[in-house]
Amino acid sequence: MLISTAAAAGAIASTASDLAAFYAALFQNKIINAASVKTMTTLEDNFGMGIFRAPFGNRWGWTHGGKIEGFNSMQGYFPDDS
């Protein structure tokens, strides 16, 4: 499914399983190398490069979300739990 008005803002739709597989592959260095993951997750003023560190209850995880035309998404990844 394509969202025609989103264009480069992410005109795609995905499932929670797809996003979980993407984050697992990202943090297993299957999408980019370990040095690039380290660069992404090196925080400056609480922000990484394309990713954020955020609390989920009493734990912290890496996250990125999106919002357009009434749709919201939020993905969280806990490295300790894979």
Secondary structure, DSSP 8 states (H G I E B T S, - for coil): ---TTTGGGT-----HHHHHHHHHHHHTTSSS-HHHHHHHH--BTTB-SS-EEEEETTEEEEEEEEEETTEEEEEEE-GGG-
